[in-house]
């Protein structure tokens, strides 16, 4: 009786989820920055600021994927065939994924707290450059 567990397939599934989350985390602030669907009761600066909260929520999902990769590569108990190859190929992924999420969540925190100031400052500088 052999234990055929597709470790590499399980890790790849979580890594794909992670990269999808990172892509969405990059696109959310960009979309909020230049959104044509701005609610009437909000300014563009506050709408951009709210995108920081979305970054934090998506960051939790990305970190969940990193934790799942870690648990796949560091099981408690016996391992099946293919584990060694998966560990050699993806062993450093959990730490790298966690660092990427840390940077993204820190950026989300800054946007959530100071996004309106970033937005207004960039527009003020851009306005000065255009009128000069």
N, C-alpha and C positions, 0 to 999 in steps of 0.2 A: 504494500500500500504506500504509494508515494504522495507526497504533499506538493501538489502543483498550484502554487500561488503566484500570480502575475504581479510581482512586486514592482517591476518597472512600469507596467501599465497603470497600477494604482498611483504611483508617484507622478507619472505623466499627467494623469487626470487632475490631480491637485495643482500641479505646476501650471496647467492650462487655465484653471480657475484663478490662480494667482495672477497670471499675466493679463487675463481679462479684467480683473479688479484694478490692476495698475493702469491699464488703458482707460478704464472708466474714471479712475481717480485723476488722470491727466486731462480728460475731456470735460469733466464736470465744471471745473473753474473756467476753462476756456469758453464753454457754452454759456455759463452765467455772465462772463465778461461781455460777450457780444450777443446776448440773447435778444431775439426779436419778440419774444413772448413775455416781456416784462409786465408783471401785474401792475394795475393802475395805482394802487396804494403804496407802491415801493419805489425807491430810487434805484438806479442801476448799481450804485455803490453798496447799498444794503443787500441787494439781490446777490451780488458777488460775495459779500460777506457770509451770507447764508450757505453758499456752496462749500465753505470750510466745514460745516457740520456734516454735509454729505460725504466729504472726504474722510472724516472720522468714522462714519458708519461703514463705508466701503472698506476702510482700513481694517476694521474688525473682521470682515469676511476674508480679506487677504491674509490676515494673521491666522485665522482658523485654518486656511489651506496650508500655511507654513507649519502649524502644529500637527496637522494630519500627516504631512510629509515626514516630520520628525518621528511621529509614532509608528509610521510604516517602517522607517529605517532603524528604529530602536525598539523592537518589540520585546515584550516581557514573555519569556518562554522560548519554545523551540521555533526554529525557522525552517522554511521549506527551500526547495530548489529555486535558484534565481536570486536569493537574498544577497549573496556575496557580490554578484554583478551589480545589483541595484545600489548596494551600499557604496561600492567603489565609484559608480557613475554619478550618483546623486548625493553622496555623503555630506558635501558642503552646502547643499542647497538650503536646508532649513535656516542656517545662520545668515546666509546672504539674503534670503527672503525676509527674515525678521529685521535685518538692518534696513532693507528697502522700505518696509512698512513703517519702521520708526521714522525715517526721513519724511515719508509721505504724510504720516500722522502729525509730525511736528509742523510741516507746512500747512496742513489743514487747521491746526490749532492757531497758527499765526493768521491765516486767512479768516478764520472764524472770529478771532479777537480784533484784528486790525485791518480786515479786508477793505472796509470803507475808506480808511486812510490811504491804503495802497492805491486803491482805485482813483480817489481824488488826486493824490500826488502824481500818479502817472499821467492822468489827463491834464493836470496843471502844467507839468513839464512838457508834455507833447504840444499843448497849446502855445507855450512860450517858444518852442522850436519852430512851430508852423508860422507864427506871426513875426518871427525875427527875420 
